[in-house]
Structure formats: structure tokens, C-alpha cells
Amino acid sequence: MRRIIQSIAAAVIATTMWCAPSFAEDVSLLDGVTARAGDNPSVEAGKFKKDAPWVIGMSHFGVNANTWTVQVAHEAEAAAAKDKRIAKFILLDAGFDQKKQVADIEDLIAQKVDAIIVQPVTSTSADASIAKAVAAGIPVIVHTGRIESDAFTTEIQGGAEHFGKVMGDFLVEDLGGKGNIWVLRGLAGHPEDTNRYNGLLQALKETDVKIIAEEHGDWQYDKAKKLCETLYLNNPEVDGIWSSGADMTRACVDVFKQFGAKIPPITGEGNNGFFGQWIADGFKSISAEYSPAQGAAGIRAAVALLEGKELKKHYDYNPPGWDLDKVKKYYRDDLSANVWWPSELPEDKLKEFYAKK
């Protein structure tokens, strides 16, 4: 793990395919991220202001869970390296271990970092440690998974229900409101999996679309491929597939091609490998957006707080789904299946990490 993190570039060139938002008086965290409507208190300006240089820590729920989580680490490292006021960025990997995440956050508190970014393993695993950090005067930014406590300073949350509903709505519309679908979920117990699934259920209400098989593929290609092979052999008569992650989507598409069968409507997300499949094979799909640049957004939120800027407590990331025309604008044939869009990584780093071998 340490070798993986050390391999992430420390220097970042400013030229990039997708321009990072810059700070204005109103802080821009990430394209598509907006302050939550309704009751949404502010983090008062100046509360966490500190003179640079700064040390920022991050507790990642599991860097090596899949290719997306690896890229989140790359994006966060790149954003931190780009801001010369950040003297040190410490990224700790919980490896989906709740006890390890608690220990990691307490380690960052002991090191007296200036801000902590947390991607929670579960909705409760980091709550007490986050409260401890804030009590010590350290702002805590939460993203990529909601928690039950509100002790954090600010959160940037990809609308997981929105993500799942975008894909569910696509299937309902394409199937004319009736049919049988498979559901491929992510990691059991992870808040992102639970909430994406809840979004699907919202889309299926008052329709005749039925879930005839439901399995957890952990957002991983290899596991999902075995699951889809088993599902196909048990009953290949399926009208559509709701997949919670693009690595699992790619796996199922490959299974149908392996059996020489027509690919049913299937949902995906912003993964280069999936984009290549969709363009080449022309099946029906939609790409829900869930950028790994949320890692960079966490860095920007930490910097804004340390600069003394005012932030809202809650931010939502609810972009619309992508159609094939938009996918074609982002797809890179010269890059591997492992890169995710949209990305803030500069061109040289995209090639370093993701050029086809």
C-alpha cells in the first residue's frame, strides 16, 4: 500500500483535460457540486483559519477496492501537490477495516494535522473519531459516504440515491415500465451501496419492473464476472441490468458477449473501459456520473477552511446522467480501462498511470 501511495506523483503540471475549479469569493469545490437546499448551516468564516504551510491528512476507506478508489487517491494527491501551501499530505488506507479507520484518524489527530478528510468505511465506523478531531480544533471533511453523526465540519456527498435513481429511471423508461431485471450491488454495508440501491427502489415504485436476481459484486470486475456467469446460466431471460458500478457493468457485458447473446439494456458510469464497450457494441445504456475528482474536492474544501473562508455544512453532487454523445467526447482509446471520467489529472499523469501497455 505504501508503495502505491508513494508512486502517486508529487508534482502536477497545470495543463489538464478537465479544468479544476478555482477559488473565487464563493468556493467552487467541483463541477456539479452545490450547497444543499433547505436547512444547511454555515461554517463561519475564519473559524479554522491558519497560516500556511499546512499538513492535511486523509483517511481513505480502501484505496485498493477497485480502480476508481485508486484514482481517488491519485486525484487527492495531485490536488495537494498543486497547492504549494500544503507542505505535507498524509494519506492513510483503512483497507475497509473499521478498526483501522479509527486508528488512522486518531493517528492523524496525534500528528496535529491542520485538516482531516474522511471517506468512511461504514455509516458509523468513524463517528467517534471525527468528533474527537473536531473537538481538538481540526476541521473534518467527509465525502464518498454519509455518516450518522453530524460532528463533521463539512461534507461533499455524491447523491447516492440520485445516482441509483438516474440508472433506475433509465431502465424503467427503456423497458416501458415492465420487465425483469438483475441488480448488481456494491460492497455490502457500505453507505454508498445502500443509498444507491435505495435510489433504484425509488425509481421502481409503482412500476411493473421486477428484480429477479440481486447480488453484491463489491464494485469489482472479477467477482461480478463470476456472478453474471452464474446468473446467465441459471436464467438468461433478463430484460435489463442495474449495475451499481462500471467495473461490474463491464464484466456483465463481457459475459453476454462470451455466450454470444444480445446485451440487454445495462447501466454504467464514467469508466473508460465501459465507454469503449458502449461505443463499440452499441447496447442501450446510461452513464451515471461519480467523478474520482471528489478526492480533489476534499482537498479544496480543506484549503478553503484553512484560508478562513465560509463553507456550508452540506454539499451535494447530483449531476445528470451521460448519453452516448457525451461519452464519445471523453473516451480515450490510448488509455486503459482503468481511468475514470471526469478527471482532473493532467495529461502527463493520465499517461503515466493509465497509458495502454
N, C-alpha and C positions, 0 to 999 in steps of 0.2 A: 504494500500500500504506500509506504513512504517513498518508494522509488517512483510510483506513478505520479504522486503529487509533485515530486521534485522535477519530474520531466516536463511539467507544465511550464510554459515559458514565463520568464520573469520580465522580459522586455516586450512591449507591444507597439507595433507600428500603427500610426493613426489611420491609414487608409483601410477602409473596410467596405464590404458589400452592402452592409446594412448599418446606417449611421446611428451611433449611440445618441440618445437624447442628452442634451447639455443642460446644465443648471441655469435656470433663469430665476427670477424672484419667486415664481411658483415652481416648485421642484417637479421635474419630469422624470419619473422612475423607469418607465418602459412604455413603448408604444402599446396602446390598448389598455393600460392601467389607469383607472380613475378612482377618485375618492368615493367610498361607499355612500349611497344616498341614505337619508334618514338620520337616526341618532348616531353621530360619529364625532366624538370629542377630538379636540386638537392637542397635540403635544406642544406645549408652549415654546415659543421662540426663546432660545438661549438656555433652556433647561440643561442641556447636555453639552453646551459649547466648551470646547477645549482647544488650546493652541496645538498646532501640529509641531512635530511629527506624531502620527498616530499608529497604534497597533490594533488591528482588527482581527478578531477570531471568528471562526465558523465551525459549527457542529453539523456535519453532513450526515443524513440518516443512513446512507450507504453508497459510497462512491461507485463501487463495482456492481451495483444491482443490475444495470444494463448500460447500453451505450449512451442513453440520454443522461443518466446520472453522472457518468464520467464527464460528459460535455458541460454539465452544470459547474463542475469543479474547474474545468478549463475557462469557462466564461467568468467565473468569480475571480480566479487568479489573474486573468488578463485585465479585468477592470481595476483590480487593486494595483497591479503593476503600472497601469497607465497614469495613476494619480500619485505623483511624486511626494505628496504629503503623507502617504501611507508608508511608514518605514518598514513595517512587517505585517504580513498576512499569514495567520496560522489556521490551516485547515485540518480539522480532525475528523476521522471517519468512524462512525459508530457501528458500521457493518450490520445494521438492522438489529443491534443488541441494545435493549432499553437501558440496562445497567451501564453499558459502555457509554451511552449518550450522557447519562447523569454524571459519570466520572469525567467525561470530556468537558462538559460545561463547567464543572467545579474546578477543573484544571485551568480553564481559561480565566475564571474568576481569580484563582490564586496567582496567575501571571499578571493580574491587574491590567488586562487589555482595556482599550478605550470603548469598544463596542463589540457585541456578540451577535452573530447571525445564526439562527437555528432553523434547520429543516427537521421537524420532529419525526421520530420513529413511529410513534402512535399518538393518539389524541391526548394522552395523559402522561406519557413517559418523561417528558421534560418539564412538566409544570412547576414542580417544586424548585428545580434548579434555576429556571427562568426567574421565578420570584426572588430567589436568593441573589441573582445577578443584579436585578433592578434595585433591590434593597441596598446593594453595595454601590449604587450610583452608576451602574453600567447599563446603557441602553441596549435593549434586545429587540432585534428584528426577526420576525418569524415569516417564513414562506414555504411553499410546497407542502402544505398540510396544516389544517387548522387544529387548534388545541382547545381543551375545555376551559382552561383558565384564561383570564384576561389580564394577567400580570405583565405581559409583554409591553413594550413601548409602542411598536407599530407592526402591522402585518401587511404583506403583499400576497394576496391569495388568488391563484388561478381558480376561477369559479368552477370547481369540480362538477357540481350539479349542472352548470351551464355546459361544460364540456360533454358530459354524458347525454344531456338533452339534445344538443346540436346533432349528435350522431343518431340518437333515437328518433328524433323528428325526421331525419333523412330517410330512415328505414320505413317509418310509418307512411310517409308520403310516397316513397317509391313502390311500396307494396300495396298501396291503395287501402291502407288501414286494416289489412288482414293477412295472416300468414304465420309461418312457424320460423323462429329464429334460434340460433345458438348465441350464447353470451360468453365471451372470454373476459374474465375479470383479471385484475392485477394481483398485488400481494395481499393476502387475507389479513385483515386487521389494520392495514394502513388506511389513514383517513381519506387519502386521495381515491383509493379503490372504493371505499364505502360510499363516498359522496358522488363519484362518477356514476356508480350503479343507481343511486337514488335519482339522478338526473334521467337515466334511462327509464326508470319506473314512472317518472312524471310524464315522459313522452308517450308511454304505452297506455296511460289511463284512458278509459272509455274508447279503446280500440279493440279490434279482434286479432291483434298481433300477439302471439303466444310464445313464451320461452319454453322450448322443448329440451334444452340442454344448457347447463351452466357450470363452468369450470374456472378455477384460478390458474392462470398461466404465468403469474408472477411478473408480467411485462417482459418475459424472456422468450427469445426465438426458439431455442431448443426444446424447452418444456411445452410451449404452445404447439410446436410441430407434432409432438407425440400425442397431445390431446386431440388435435384436429384429425390426425390419422385414425385415432380410436373412434371419434365421433362419426367420421365418414364411413368407416367400416360397419359401425353399428346401425347407422341410418343416414344414407347420403341425401335423403329428401329434405332439404332445408331451403327456405325461401330467402333468407338473409342472415348476415352475421354481424353482431355488435361486438366490436373488439375494443377494449379499453386502452390499447397501446399499439403503436405501429410495428414493433418487432413481432408481436403476436399476429398482427394482420399479415405481415409478410410470410410468416410461417404457414398460415392457413391458405393463402393464395398459392404457395408452393405445393401444398398438399393436393389441392384441386388440380393443379397442372400435372402433378405426379400421376394422378389417376386418370388423366385425360378428360376431366369433367369440366363442365361450364362453371365459371366462377360466379357465385351468387353476389348480389349487392353486399358490400362489406365496408365497414367504416375504418378509417385510418387517421393518422396525424402526421405532423410535419417532419417526416424522416426521409432522407434522400433515397434509401433503398426502396421504400414503399412508393415514393414518387416515380422512380424508374419503372417499377412494376405496373403502376397505374397507367403511365404513358404508353408502355409497350403493349399491354394486354387489353386495355380499353374496357375494363369492367366498370360497373357502376360503383361510385364511392363518394365520400366527402372526407376532407381532412380537417379535423378539429385542431385548433392552434394551441400549443402549450410550449412556448419557447424556453430552451435551456438558458437563455439570457436572463431569466429570473435570478440566476446566480449573480449577474452583474447588477441587477436592480437592487438586490440586497446590499451590495457594496455602496451603491449610490444613496440608499436610504441611510446607511450608517454615516456616510460622509456628511449628508445634509444635517443630521442631528449634531454631529461634532462641529459643524460650521455654525451651529446655533439657529438653523432655520426651523420654521414651524412645519410640522407634518400632521396629517390626520392619523388617527389610530388605526383605521381600517382602509385598505385599498383593495379593489377588485380588478381582476384581469379576465374580461369576458369578451374576447374578440369573436367575430363571426367565423363560420367555417369557410374553408377554401374550396373553390371548384377547380376543375382541371386546367382552366386557362391560367389561374394564378400559380398553380403547381408548376406548370411549364416554365414560368418566369424564374423560379428558384432552383429547379433541378439542375444538378451538376454531374454530367457524365464522367468527368475526370476525377470525381471524388467518390469515396467508398460509400457503402450503405449505412455507415455508422454516424454520419453527420446529420444534425437536426436543424430545422429552419423554423423561424428566422433566427439567425445567429449574429452576434456582434464580433466574432473572431475576425481579425484581419486576414487578408489573403494569404500572407506567408504562413500564418499559423494554421489556417484551414488546410493548406497543402502539406504542412509538416505532420499534422495529426491524422489527416483523412485522405491524402492522395492514394489512389489505387496503386497497389504494389505490383 
